[in-house]
Every structure is written in C-alpha cells, then in structure tokens.
Amino acid sequence: SASAMHHFGRQIAASAATSAVAVSAAMQCSSPAPPIQFRSWRDDGRRQASRVQCSVMCDDLVSKPAPFSAWFPGLALLNRKGTTRTEAVGQLGPPSSFTTMFSELRPSCASVFAMAPEVAASIVAGDHTGDANVLDQLRHEDVRFIGSGFSYGSDGFLVTCAHLFESHFAERFFAVRFGDGAWCLAELQGASFAADVAVLRLLCQRRACGRVLFLSRDQILPQQGDWVAVCGCTQHGTESVGVVGVVSQPRQALHGLAVDAPVHFVQVALPTLPGMSGSPVVCSDGKVVGMLAKKFEEHGLALPAAWVAVVAHHLESGRAWCPPVLGLVLAPGGSPREPRVVIRSVARGCAAEIAGLQAGDELLAVEGMQVATMIDVQEALLALGGKWAVGGTGGASSTSIAVQTCILRGKRQLDIQVMAPLSPPSRLSAPSRS
C-alpha cells in the first residue's frame, strides 16, 4: 500500500541521514503508481532533511553508485529520465538463503541436558550407553536443560561451550535432543574451561540429514557488516530458534569482561537468548564462522570458528587443553592511544621469577606474538594449550613447556625463556593471571 511504502521510505531515509553525501533512490512497486523516492542530507549547518515524495525525478546517481550500493544494496537506481539501471547489487536485508538454511541447520543443532546422577548411573550399570531407546524411559524431572551445541563433521562429535559444565564437570553422560526431534546419549569427551570449548561424543548412530557443519582451523574471520545466522535452543523454549543479524565487530575485546574472555570475540548484532551458548554462527555461504558463547547487552559474543576448531579437534582425541601458567599478575599500561602490558607482580618461586621476569617489566611479545593488551597475552598463552602432550618419555605427558617472552626493562629489550608449568586440566584459571 502507499502508506506502507511511505513508512518504508521514511525508515530508509532516516538510516541514511548520517551519510557524508546526498543520495537519491527510487523503489519501484508492482502497481502503476509512481516510485517512492527518498532523499537525505547530513546536518552540515545548512540543511537537514529526510523527505519522502512521490516523483519520478531523481538525481543522476550513475557517477556516485559506490556509496549508495554500500548502504542500501538492492534498491533500484534511476537516472534523470526515470529509467531503471540494469546493475544488480544484491538485496536489502539478509540474504534469502537464510530462509531455507534454518531448515537445513536444525538437524545439526541440539539442546544439551544434564541427567539426574542416579539415572546416568543406572544407564552405565546396565550397559545401555549404546541403546538410544533407553532415553524413552526418561521422565521430565530426570533431565535439565543446560545449553546448546551442534554436531560437526561425520565422526559423531558435538561441540559446545565448556562453561555449561561448570556445575556438571564430574558427570560423564548427558542427553542431547537435536532440532529434528531425535534424542541421543552423549559422553563428555573433554572440556577446557580456559578456552571455553567442550566436546561430547555421541553414543548413538545418526543418519546424516540436513546441512553437515564443519569446523575448520583455516576459517578466516568474517568482515564487519557480514550477514550471519544463529540456530540454537533456549532455556524456556521447546523448539530451536533461528535469528539473523550482522557482524558488528569481528575482533572485539570488551572492558570489564577480561576474566570471561579467552580470546577476542566475534561480536554479532542479533537477539541472544538464555540457553543459546554453544550455537553455531553461520555466514550466508553456510560456513561456521563462530560459536555463540556469551551475551553483552543486546549483542552476542562468539568464539572464532578457527579457535574452536583447534581446541575441539584436540579434545576429540581425549587430550586435555592445558595452557601454561607463568605466575604473573598483569596490568594495563601505556595510554589509550598506545596500550601496553605491564607486569604488576611475580609470584614467589614461580617459573617467571626463576627465569628473571620482574615487576615493572613491559611485555612486548609472547611466543613471537606482539602483545599490547592482556587479552593478547591470554590468546598467546592459550594457543600453547595443545602442546601439553608433546615431549616426555615412555609416553608420559610433559608438565611444562618453554615460553619465549620479549620484555622492555627500562630502555633495554630482553628475550627471556620461561619453563612454564601447565595448568591442571580441570582448573578454571582467570585470564588476568597468566
């Protein structure tokens, strides 16, 4: 209707009001009515307007297509004669592929339930771990929803966030309900609280259906403004939900969340509901670019897919992900323009003290990675968590690894190697203490 199109035009015009140049466009409707044209100007002290009018007259945009197509892809552009340009630059809003993608994602996305200890014990005692029918005997009070997850690859594993198991780390078996209604028993294969990644091994055979998701170590970060979709489960909903939004920042570090941030998050602007931790973040071509881990105000925070893949594939083999502990208490230094990391104190008798690190030293690099913030240090140390099984004799795991550090002491730059012990597999270590 004319009123609906008028409202739509006003919405678009309002969103363009902050642009640096004046733009014009027309949206052609199927009826014979003339197209609705909107025009916007930035408030430069001379003119401030957002006006919608019915007219076929339009400024010549042929010479200025780039800014317009970047803001509003898919709208038809008119020249002065009112004829439609032939170039197709996409569409306004999320890609239409997301409409069918959710139906393909649902069979891979799952709700994870903790089972009552006595129920899990009876399943193990009766050796029913491979019997999917045993789940038919469960009552509502026997299970409790703890979060989301998704199956990946074809080896029968499901990945989710480790923080879901903070109150259930001693438990071994869990129940999983997939988006297609299928239930399955799962065993906790491994979890790293430091990395916030956990892997469950599915104990029943599932027929491949829908879209098979993959985790790749080589997955690059999405770009700011990319459309993404999340398919997950919620605390109070019985069925999976699908939400669509954009990447607001592919590499975000938030003030005040250092303890809960293992790495830089992929921040996504989309509704994030309780229980969606562990849900896959999928781009328009179907690739997993992240795993939803937390909520910050109205945005979701996701772990990068490449990071999740590295830790998950390590946990699949039954090995723990144990980052080294230097024994340092760090503090932000420098200035907002040039941030730095300063060693506030060194624990007595720790590996860092033995190696010669001192309070007041500035950390410049860890394992060749330049560090300017505490989250940079955290990422560098966490990346070493998979080396815990390298070394040792007779198949024994090593208990420490060499960590190369570069520091600034006064005006001298020093390279110091620290033989750092590895954190215990089940300990949750605070990122601010490295």
KAKABEL-V342768 format. One record per backbone hydrogen bond with DSSP energy under -1.0 kcal/mol. CO is the residue of the C=O (numbers start at 1). NH is the residue of the N-H. Records with the same first field share a line. If there is no record, write none. Layout:
CO=NH, NH
//
This chain:
1=5
2=6
3=7
4=8
5=9
6=10
7=11
8=12
9=13
10=14
11=15
12=16
14=17
16=19
25=38
27=36
35=55
36=27
37=53
39=51
42=44
49=41
51=39
53=37
61=64
65=69
66=70
67=71
68=72
72=75
76=26
77=85
79=82
83=79
95=98
96=99
97=101
98=102
100=104
101=105
102=106
104=211
105=108, 109
106=179
108=151
109=179
110=149
111=177
112=146, 147
113=175
114=144
116=120
117=121
118=122
119=123
120=124
121=125
122=126
123=128
124=127
128=131
131=134
132=135
133=136
134=137
135=138
139=142
140=143
142=116
144=114
147=112
149=110
150=159
156=202
157=152
158=200
159=150
160=198
161=164
162=165
163=166
165=168
168=171
172=188
174=186
175=113
176=184
177=111
178=181
182=178
184=176
185=203
186=174
187=201
190=199
192=196, 197
197=192
198=160
199=189, 190
200=158
201=187
213=153
216=219
223=226
226=247
228=245
229=282
230=243
232=241
241=232
243=230
245=228
246=269
247=225
249=267
252=265
254=257
258=261
265=252
266=302
267=248, 249
268=270, 300
273=276
274=235
276=279
277=148
279=292
281=289, 290
282=229
283=286
287=283
289=305
290=281
291=303
292=278
294=301
296=299
299=296
300=268
301=293, 294
302=266
303=291
304=308
305=309
306=310
307=311
308=312
309=313
310=314
311=315
312=316
314=319
315=318
323=423
326=352
327=347
328=434
329=344, 345
331=342
333=340
338=335
340=333
341=363
342=331
343=360
345=329
347=350
350=354
351=355
352=356, 357
358=361
361=343
362=408
364=371
365=406
366=369
369=366
373=377
374=378
375=379
376=380
377=381
378=382
379=383
381=384
382=385
384=387
385=322
387=390
393=396
399=422
401=420
403=418
404=367
405=416
406=364, 365
407=414
408=362
409=412
412=409
414=407
416=405
418=403, 420
420=401
421=325
424=427
430=433
432=330
434=326
//
